[in-house]
Amino acid sequence: MITGESMPVAKRAGDQVIGATLNTSGSLIVRAEKVGSQTVLAQIVQLVAQAQRSKAPMQRMADKVAGVFVLVVIAIALLTFFAWGILGPQPSWVFGLINAVAVLIIACPCAMGLATPMSIMVASGKGALHGVLFRDAAAIENLRKVDTLVVDKTGTLTEGRPVFERAIGVNGYAADEVLRLAASLDQGSEHPLAATLVAAANERRLALEPVKDFDAVAGLGVHGMMGGKRLALGNAALMNDERAAPGTLAKDADSLRTQGASVMYLAVDGALAGLLAASDPIKASTPEALGTLQAAGIRVVIASGDGIATVKAAATRLKIGEFHGEFKPADKLALVSRLQDEGAVVAMAGDGINDAPALAKADVGVAMGTGADVAMSSAQVTLVKGDLRGIARTRALSEATVRNMKQNLAWAFAYNALGVPLAAGALYPLTGWLLSPMIAALAMSLSSASVISNALRLRGARI
């Protein structure tokens, strides 16, 4: 649960386990050495809380200006009233009252108040249609500034579950026969890799046979009897116990491991029969997603709890130069903090409990909708389908949304800059025109309608 490994990690008597870790086979007795606030989960919760508190509240430009704007408009209205009352033609105070009311009506900050929320609302709906959910407006505004993406591996770049890759037979055994024997033996195992082999054999319609005297040896593998033959399936240590040294298959095994695969050997009656490999495949959408982000100038960094070799294999396949393995939750949090201290605007993408503190600390946290609930609650953006291409789409939506908000605000300011002097009677000495409060109300309504119409244009934005 903490490391994020797609493959189960073997434990022996005396090893430490984390509370809520899933036990995939056998039974065990656990002694609770830490409880309450001392547990790893409690520490993760505390890290998340600290990261969330460290964020400064977002102050929108429109909110700041609106507070000053109202006071300025009231001052202009009062100035208009007294200027007309004292200096205007008769009935001067009537003209002053009408024009002051017209100023207040036409300068109603409705358009300014709608400028940002309308764009955010339409963008949120647009994102939802593409499987992207936003927790707050700050995420929409900040995504366009992101220049560094820290991404988890298992479940984010990869599928997060083992898939059968290949079988290699030796000593007269064909690859399909190696898979059939291994899958027959694994029918009695609860191990996820066993389920992978059985599913692969069923897909190939291989005839599985019943196994007797099945036994699982923790940290080594399984063995049993089938058709009068003793079968053993597991790691190199188990093969040594069976006196079936990997021999010539060792080089193939090393090559598969460098590609991120997990390797199992099969022995029949003490003689090596072959090996089987299963791996956590990279999502089909991942290369395209990372290519789009890197083309946009975004620096991509892998931070994973998986082993260094596994992370390196994934990074090599995806052409990512910067990667970190065996990272705990606090390590990922420290990496995000360091990058921010260097001046980077950081987005963090992950799906697990171990990603939660970093998701909360990042400028924009992106959670996979297929992952843990705590990850989604810590992040500002959730990709419902767990597709990283959503980040590129969302970044494009962020740019379009901010551009739309600026257009709305510019229209609102321009409207008031022209409308307020007109309502105050600035053109009266030259043309004799005065703006009726009813016309001012109509103009104010039209300005709000124009802002709404412009915001709705976001629905057609290409992302």
Helices and strands as residue ranges (DSSP letters): G 36-38, H 40-53, H 61-87, H 92-106, H 110-129, E 132-134, H 137-142, G 143-145, E 148-151, E 163-169, H 175-185, G 186-188, H 192-203, E 212-217, E 221-226, E 229-234, H 236-241, H 249-258, E 261-268, E 271-279, H 286-295, E 299-303, H 308-318, E 322-324, H 329-341, E 346-350, G 353-355, H 356-361, E 364-368, H 373-378, E 381-383, H 389-424, H 428-431, H 437-456, G 457-460
